[in-house]
Amino acid sequence: MAFSKNHSFLFMLFPILLILVTMSFASAGLLPFSAKHVVIINKLVTRATLIVHCTNKEEDKGVISLGPGDSFDFRFRVNLRKTTVYTCSFAWPGNTATFDIFRADRDDNPRSKVGVCSECIWSIYEPAPCRDRRDGGQPNCFQWAS
């Protein structure tokens, strides 16, 4: 009788522990295939329309036109080797620029300067693309690749 109760308790405890450990590893960016959500927001000070085109090796997200304050988002999973990169080109009157909007080595690496994001929110300004921080602190801004 006691064995049956202990067995039932362990049978229920194991899945709960497995879920908790999985969630911990996923939030720390340690699991392969971790789910990501990239959000791009047009915050051009000139209030111009922003043309965005994001791609990776396997997928083309198409050309998107964002008015002032508008956003575009997409979801994906990081590949097993953690080499996933999404590069976006940005165009607004008189300017074009490119930037890796998601890089697994930067955005899914707990040792990177900016840390792991499961929801990677990017504000696009003329001088720089900036990844917003969930704690409301100063965003992490980067230089345009071109």
WONORLIN-V841425 format. One record per residue. N is the residue number from 1. RES is the residue in one letter. PHI is phi as a letter, one per 20 degrees, with the letter a starting at -180 (NA if undefined). Layout:
n: (N:N)
res: (RES:RES)
phi: (PHI:PHI)
//
This chain:
n: (1:2:3:4:5:6:7:8:9:10:11:12:13:14:15:16:17:18:19:20:21:22:23:24:25:26:27:28:29:30:31:32:33:34:35:36:37:38:39:40:41:42:43:44:45:46:47:48:49:50:51:52:53:54:55:56:57:58:59:60:61:62:63:64:65:66:67:68:69:70:71:72:73:74:75:76:77:78:79:80:81:82:83:84:85:86:87:88:89:90:91:92:93:94:95:96:97:98:99:100:101:102:103:104:105:106:107:108:109:110:111:112:113:114:115:116:117:118:119:120:121:122:123:124:125:126:127:128:129:130:131:132:133:134:135:136:137:138:139:140:141:142:143:144:145:146)
res: (M:A:F:S:K:N:H:S:F:L:F:M:L:F:P:I:L:L:I:L:V:T:M:S:F:A:S:A:G:L:L:P:F:S:A:K:H:V:V:I:I:N:K:L:V:T:R:A:T:L:I:V:H:C:T:N:K:E:E:D:K:G:V:I:S:L:G:P:G:D:S:F:D:F:R:F:R:V:N:L:R:K:T:T:V:Y:T:C:S:F:A:W:P:G:N:T:A:T:F:D:I:F:R:A:D:R:D:D:N:P:R:S:K:V:G:V:C:S:E:C:I:W:S:I:Y:E:P:A:P:C:R:D:R:R:D:G:G:Q:P:N:C:F:Q:W:A:S)
phi: (NA:f:f:f:f:f:f:f:f:f:f:e:f:g:f:f:f:f:f:f:f:f:f:f:f:f:f:e:m:e:e:f:m:f:f:c:c:d:c:d:d:f:c:g:f:f:m:e:f:d:e:c:c:d:b:c:f:d:b:d:e:n:e:c:d:d:f:g:n:f:c:c:c:b:c:a:c:f:f:g:e:l:d:f:c:d:d:c:d:c:c:b:g:n:b:c:b:c:a:f:f:b:c:g:f:d:d:c:c:f:e:f:g:d:m:e:c:e:d:e:d:d:e:d:d:g:f:a:e:c:e:f:e:f:e:n:f:g:f:e:d:c:e:f:f:b)
//
